[in-house]
Amino acid sequence: MPDVAGLQTRIEITTTHETEDWVNQVSWAPDGSEVYAACADGAVLAVPARGDGGIREVHRHEGAATCLSISPDGVIASGGHDGTVRVDGRTTRLGEGDWIERVTWRPDGGRIAAACGRSVYLLGVDGTPEAESSPLGATVTCLAWHPKGVNVAAGSYGGVKVLRGRDGTLATELPWKGSVLELTVSPDGRRLAHGNQDSTVHFWDIAKKRELHMWGYETKVRELAWRHDGRFLATGGGSSITIWDFSGKGPEGSRPLELDQHAAPVSWLGFRPANRMLASVAGDGMLVLWETRASGPVVSAVAFDEPLSVASWSPDGKRIAVGGTGGTVGICEVLEA
């Protein structure tokens, strides 16, 4: 573990809870009172953030609970291997034999987008299907709403389709000859980045369809995170973290900042809300907090007894929830000197 003596910010494990199986996703309640976990045994669980009370089951899927999303007013939507989306007490089955790869609320909480097979489904706030896209060329692997909710981007083999948020029709296409695994839209809605099966990252200026390709990653890239102001994009794709600077002329021809501390591939990245600090977790069981203002030194780190698969910042940026491959859900507090 790094030496954190004398540092002004540190991170501390405050509580841990044990679930039955691998944690696929964690997400916070808007008020920070609970953490929700989608687990491989099919359960979607509410875990108390302060250690008071027990774990309660919110949803249960047949097969794994693959994904979840929380609306701004705290409504939980989850998807699973059973091909269903569950919203409060309603269960909606989508497609024919395909599982739900992603489910995500529109930023204003007015609609849900779900990826199932080759289609994107748009659902109402109660989970009622309202629109369906035309089939994409391959299975939809990832989704991201435009920050204003006007469109939703869908990634698959062959690139990204930007669909209209009102009816799922095609707004624009960002073609790329490869398999897209993850994508993210910048906070200002101008740029889109996607990580790929062939260990590359592709950047787009959406309006101009100007593109930039970055390669040389150790592994396929699923870990992407924009800073709140859109200046920096952090990427995984191995045990190192690469941070690209989009100020000025952008990252083309520049040397990115590289952060090295993990002993296994990174599994999640996230910038602290409205802050320049970055958190990362990896298969080495470490949660690391980075200061990216200068050369990117480690601020603090804590170790868990199992590989970590996912994490999430609390809405106020004062805590981080992590999920592990053995079923652990941990709550960590960021302490300021």
Secondary structure, 3 states (H helix, E strand, C coil): CCCCCCCCEEEEEEEEEECCCCEEEEEECCCCCEEEEEECCCEEEEEECCCCCCCEEEEECCCCEEEEEECCCCCEEEEECCCEEEECCEEEECCCCCCEEEEEECCCCCCEEEEECCEEEEECCCCCEEEECCCCCCCCCEEEECCCCCEEEEEEEEEEEEEECCCCCEEEEEEEEEEEEEEEECCCCCEEEEEECCCCEEEEECCCCEEEEECCCCCCCCCEEECCCCCEEEECCCCEEEEEECCCCCCCCCCCEEEECCCCCEEEEEECCCCCCEEEEECCCEEEEECCCCCCCEEEEEECCCCEEEEEECCCCCEEEEEECCCEEEEEEEEEC
